[in-house]
């Protein structure tokens, strides 16, 4: 029996548990602990993980389940409640922040394709970290909590389009975007028809067996099956998971699906954040320390200003707008996904990739500190 991966998994989970527990005791987000654990475990740390490919596969499952759970929350009713904030706030935040970052990077000498790629990745904020901290503080339903959530939802939608645009920026698939969007729409229509006509009877029949594990297996089959279909259609696995969640959002069993999927999602997301920490090159971080810290400060100011401007445009007073800006100053988990895809498409150089990765990881690590003083 091959036990190498099992040994890696035990080391990974054990260290992650210890560091995340320590962070929780210090009133920090466990996400910070996962990132630190990844840095310690990674090639530039103690290099305790031999089977990095298997860890990356488990991490991708975390992203798939995260996008699925986000899609589940995009029911038409909820979108209508947030429509003004989603459309106006999300558009203003994305344009103000994205264009400012794009102009800055272009001025710094990066190519238009590289600058656009980094602008898309750095414009996003962390849904996982921000919602976790809002829940811990009981401020999810506060005015700045609702405004932040709406902007985060708008960003989550944009991730889908950003992922479609990356191959176009790389010049790998000319004319890919319209075809990809058409495929996604056709797949979504098929999923909605299946959800309305066939899914409820199927889930009802499975629940009638009183075997809860069958229900969970069915949901995982739908999620992974849809992800596989979108991949076969030339799109991303994560996009398929998002579409599956949207299709199931109006199901009679959407809340039960979400409650059953959350334990799987959180476990694999922890592995995702650990895998991100493993990618951080400590050597690159120390060699470019002033560039990383300067980039972190400048980026945080730009993102705070962009999110605050979005809240002001939506009619919030200055104090609430500033709280929204401070909540969304960091870079998010989907930025790692976009950055990794950009690196594979050769849109960013290795050094740019590592410097940006360090900035993203540090921004997420200091978010709990900012929350504690805001």
Secondary structure, DSSP 8 states (H G I E B T S, - for coil): ---HHHHHHHHHHHHHHHHHHHHHHTT--HHHHHHHHHHHHSTTTT---S-HHHHHHHHHHHHHHHHHHHHHT--HHHHHHTHHIIIIIHHHHHHHHHHHHHHHHHHTT--HHHHHHHHHHHH---HHHHHHHHHHHT-TTSHHHHHHHHHHHHHHHHHHHHHHHHHHHTTSSTTHHHHHHHHHHHHHHHHHHHIIIIIHHHHHHHHHTT-HHHHHHHHHHHHHHHHHHHHHTTS-HHHHHHHHHHHHTTSTTHHHHHHHHHHHHHHHHHHHHHHHHHH--HHHHHHTHHHHHHHHHHHHHHHHHHHHHHHHHTT--HHHHHHHHHHT-S--HHHHHHHHHHHHTTSS-HHHHHHHHHHHHHHHHHHHHHHHT-
